[in-house]
Amino acid sequence: MADKAGGAEFSSTGRFTDVQKKIDGRWLYVVDHPSGDPPARPAAPATQGASGN
């Protein structure tokens, strides 16, 4: 992607939904919805071995 103001390239991650609808034989853009990636899950706690040490 490129920044509209300065044209600098950048990348982005996330989820994007675009909706189009065919009206009178033409596909028209209706709406989009971007959202960022969900936060990372916290690390699982370490488990002890069978001996309980």
C-alpha positions as CSV (number, residue, x, y, z in Angstrom):
1,M,0.0,0.0,0.0
2,A,1.0,3.6,-0.3
3,D,0.2,6.6,1.9
4,K,-2.2,9.0,0.1
5,A,-0.5,12.2,1.3
6,G,3.1,11.4,0.7
7,G,3.1,8.2,-1.4
8,A,5.3,6.4,1.1
9,E,4.9,2.6,1.0
10,F,3.7,0.8,4.1
11,S,2.3,-2.6,5.1
12,S,-0.6,-3.4,7.4
13,T,-2.1,-6.5,8.9
14,G,-5.7,-7.0,10.0
15,R,-9.0,-8.2,8.7
16,F,-10.8,-6.5,5.9
17,T,-14.4,-6.9,4.5
18,D,-15.5,-5.3,1.3
19,V,-19.1,-5.4,0.1
20,Q,-20.2,-4.9,-3.5
21,K,-23.7,-5.2,-5.0
22,K,-24.8,-5.7,-8.6
23,I,-27.3,-2.9,-9.5
24,D,-28.6,-2.5,-13.1
25,G,-25.9,-4.9,-14.4
26,R,-23.0,-3.0,-12.7
27,W,-21.0,-4.0,-9.7
28,L,-21.0,-1.1,-7.2
29,Y,-19.0,-0.6,-4.1
30,V,-21.2,-0.5,-1.0
31,V,-19.1,-0.5,2.1
32,D,-15.9,-1.7,3.7
33,H,-14.8,-2.5,7.3
34,P,-11.2,-2.8,8.4
35,S,-10.2,-4.0,11.9
36,G,-6.8,-4.6,13.4
37,D,-5.5,-8.1,14.3
38,P,-6.8,-9.3,17.7
39,P,-4.2,-9.0,20.5
40,A,-1.9,-12.0,21.1
41,R,-3.0,-14.5,23.6
42,P,-0.9,-14.5,26.8
43,A,1.6,-17.4,27.2
44,A,0.3,-20.5,29.0
45,P,1.9,-21.0,32.4
46,A,4.6,-23.6,32.6
47,T,3.5,-27.0,33.9
48,Q,5.4,-29.2,36.3
49,G,6.5,-32.7,35.5
50,A,4.9,-35.8,36.8
51,S,7.2,-35.9,39.8
52,G,5.9,-32.5,41.0
53,N,9.3,-30.9,41.1
